[in-house]
Amino acid sequence: MSENVEQVRCLIIGSGPAGYTAAIYAARADLKPVIYQGMQPGGQLTITTEVENFPGYPKGITGPEMMEEFKQQAERFGTEIRFGVVTEVDFSTHPFIVKADDGKTIAAETVIIATGASARWLGLESEKKLMGMGVSGCATCDGFFYRGQDVAIVGGGDTAAEEATYLAKLCRKVYMIHRRDELRASKAMQHKVLNTSNIEMVWNSVPEEVLGDDSGVTGVRVRDVKTGTSRDLSVTGFFVAIGHKPNTEIFEGQLELDDQHYVITKPGTTQTNVPGVFAAGDVQDHHYRQAITAAGTGCMAAIEAERFLAS
Ligand code: NDP
């Protein structure tokens, strides 16, 4: 193999809870892991505020602080952390050939994919401005901060329905804003939403602007797409649940992906259809999507990589 191809035993792509946990385990198993942090070092948690549901932090911790601690723990055992993005992979040969935007070409004996998923956003300027100040992409993570208050959620799929019912248990009122007059969610979830007394459906409507000031979100302006009229809803929390997109573009054609482009893993494992390539965290999970479950599968991926190398 040519001299400028770097040999790596365990290459980890992505630096959320899955990637860093895989790194901690792989480093302690002496696999000398190299991690490429990706576009958003620290992952989705770096755009949330307080994390109160990760065990071990009884007083809560901010997302960015927590990810800094994960990083330090991975570094402590010798993980090499690189600021960069993997741009190309070739899983048809072994070792796998991986190229990154720092100009490096790597021959990796094992690869752990932990590139996560990105929440889809509406794309409103005000949504961006108030992100983390009342605008959230995760009700399970942030709903607790709006106890007893009025909130709005946008979307009509299973996630929006599930999150609306979750929020309804905590909040005084939940407006569920949907662009059509029929939910996409499963019948069972529709039934739940429509029979929860403090969820008010706002049909045929799209958010035009998230209203707010220095204290955070104060409301949302919605436009009725049928009549063209707008009105303001007074809310302190605005949740966007219009789907997620797994970060799997570079794996298209290299790995088996499902119809929503998530990496398919063998049930109960992190094994992909290519022996030696593992996937952990949200890139292979559109169901739970929690930091703790991502960390759990990161641990599984490192243990499986170690066993693969040993065999
Ligand atoms: P979905 O793609 O199923 O739903 C997205 C929703 O957001 C749709 O109602 C869509 O409207 C709406 N939407 C999309 N873009 C916009 C936009 N720009 N403006 C306004 N509204 C928009 O995503 P989910 O995250 O809900 O679900 C993803 C997958 O995960 C699904 O297969 C779902 O069944 C599954 N899932 C299953 C769960 C369970 O079984 N418990 C829980 C959560 C998810 P429209 O309907 O008009 O297209």
Residues whose N, C-alpha, C, O or C-beta is under 5 A from the ligand:
A	BS01	NDP	G155 G156 G157 D158 T159 A160 E162 R179 R180 R184 A241 I242 G243 H244 H286
